[in-house]
Amino acid sequence: MENPSFQDVVSRYDKRLYNAMLAYLGEREEALEVTQEAFLAAFRAYSQFRGQSDPFTWLYRIAINVANRRYRRLRRREELRVQHASVEGGAIPVDSHSPESEVLLQEKARLLREAISQLPEDQRIAVTLMYLENSSYEDIARFQNCSVGTVKSRLHRARLQLAEWMKKRE
Amino acid sequence: MKTCRPYESLLAAAADGALRAEDELRLQGHLARCADCRQALDESRKIVGELRTLPQEELPPFFRTRLMAGLERLEPAAGRSRLPRFWSSPRLAWGTAGVLAVLLAVSFLQRGLSPGDSARAVAPAGGPTSAEALRAAIRPVSPLDDSVVSGRDVAVCAAFGPGLPAGSLRLLVDGRDVTGVADITREFVIYAPEEPLGAGPHLVTIEFSTATERIERSWIFYAMNGDEAHGAPAPVSRERREAPL
């Protein structure tokens, strides 16, 4: 069967891939850059995509590779920022007209994305696929080339770390 | 804790709501004896709830415009035609394929090409969408209309008013599509040519389309360089600036 047009792929998956990358990286600008770069890379390889796997999984794998190339640089930048920044309280630019509850919600989401981005890579992938993409243990195991038990264990450790991180930040 | 390790996978499944019935009793037995695991499970369930309800953010406006411009640049190198023709032919997009372009714009809008990542609507409900209002919402900032600037330090910039709804944008300088190399935010579009612009008049055109309207906003500026100090550059006809689509 012929692949759908790349336009369809973009229309269908761009927001989903962006949000997955936002969770994976924790930074909007980086997530946008990675999403764009991933689509460009996917476009180059689209003629080789046989449609045997879920297109999103294929895109996600490309995006993870793109992100990882950039990730080390981002981490280094963040370390420098933390080292040199004065205490700013982690304020995020939010609309001053936002209702308080919405501001809190945005802040909580930001914290959670930041927490995810601090996890080891295998846990980050498992978390984003499981909870943002509603993938099954089996699908994640196939994606990560490991056993279902390993996936569960990774998720377990990730949840503990996330809970710990959120407790410290809240 | 060593005695808890065998229960890790059960705790994981329980936190995800995927615990098999036959494991339920086994885990309950352990939880009854282990306060640490009870607490860990409570915290895990809380985190899972928060993760599953993490709000999805909209892509910023013009994300697709930029992506498509990037894909257009790749397409000739790829030597294939996997993009619809109107993506690689602006004239076709804005001219004879008008109906198709409107359909595409509708499709983009319906599928989430919506305003910014703060989840704030750029345009209020029922906000200005007429061609005139759209044109007024795109304001040339640099170089100003009819201004004379050095060709070496040109930054082409337009600001978007708060009434500009979600849509699709294309920036052309002297008819050349530079959308892919421009910086586009919710507030402005800016393009700095890599090479100095030649002396003479230059036409900037912003093509903007929503589901129901397509407009052009054009203006002209004049570039000068050291060798060209005498006489006004050849004028560009006013008709070209506000050409209807």
HADDOCK unambig.tbl for C-alpha pairs under 7 A between the chains (distance, minus, plus):
assign (segid A and resid 5 and name CA) (segid B and resid 82 and name CA) 6.64 0.50 0.50
assign (segid A and resid 6 and name CA) (segid B and resid 82 and name CA) 6.82 0.50 0.50
assign (segid A and resid 6 and name CA) (segid B and resid 83 and name CA) 6.69 0.50 0.50
assign (segid A and resid 7 and name CA) (segid B and resid 83 and name CA) 6.76 0.50 0.50
assign (segid A and resid 11 and name CA) (segid B and resid 111 and name CA) 6.87 0.50 0.50
assign (segid A and resid 15 and name CA) (segid B and resid 58 and name CA) 6.60 0.50 0.50
assign (segid A and resid 15 and name CA) (segid B and resid 59 and name CA) 6.05 0.50 0.50
assign (segid A and resid 19 and name CA) (segid B and resid 56 and name CA) 6.22 0.50 0.50
assign (segid A and resid 19 and name CA) (segid B and resid 57 and name CA) 6.46 0.50 0.50
assign (segid A and resid 36 and name CA) (segid B and resid 67 and name CA) 6.18 0.50 0.50
assign (segid A and resid 40 and name CA) (segid B and resid 71 and name CA) 6.41 0.50 0.50
assign (segid A and resid 109 and name CA) (segid B and resid 54 and name CA) 6.14 0.50 0.50
assign (segid A and resid 131 and name CA) (segid B and resid 51 and name CA) 5.93 0.50 0.50
assign (segid A and resid 131 and name CA) (segid B and resid 52 and name CA) 5.21 0.50 0.50
assign (segid A and resid 132 and name CA) (segid B and resid 52 and name CA) 6.09 0.50 0.50
assign (segid A and resid 149 and name CA) (segid B and resid 9 and name CA) 6.48 0.50 0.50
assign (segid A and resid 152 and name CA) (segid B and resid 9 and name CA) 5.52 0.50 0.50
assign (segid A and resid 152 and name CA) (segid B and resid 12 and name CA) 5.56 0.50 0.50
assign (segid A and resid 153 and name CA) (segid B and resid 8 and name CA) 6.41 0.50 0.50
assign (segid A and resid 153 and name CA) (segid B and resid 9 and name CA) 5.81 0.50 0.50
assign (segid A and resid 153 and name CA) (segid B and resid 12 and name CA) 6.87 0.50 0.50
assign (segid A and resid 155 and name CA) (segid B and resid 12 and name CA) 6.72 0.50 0.50
assign (segid A and resid 156 and name CA) (segid B and resid 8 and name CA) 6.92 0.50 0.50
assign (segid A and resid 156 and name CA) (segid B and resid 12 and name CA) 5.12 0.50 0.50
assign (segid A and resid 159 and name CA) (segid B and resid 44 and name CA) 5.46 0.50 0.50
assign (segid A and resid 159 and name CA) (segid B and resid 47 and name CA) 6.59 0.50 0.50
assign (segid A and resid 160 and name CA) (segid B and resid 40 and name CA) 6.96 0.50 0.50
assign (segid A and resid 160 and name CA) (segid B and resid 44 and name CA) 6.49 0.50 0.50
assign (segid A and resid 163 and name CA) (segid B and resid 43 and name CA) 6.19 0.50 0.50
assign (segid A and resid 163 and name CA) (segid B and resid 44 and name CA) 6.90 0.50 0.50
assign (segid A and resid 163 and name CA) (segid B and resid 47 and name CA) 6.29 0.50 0.50
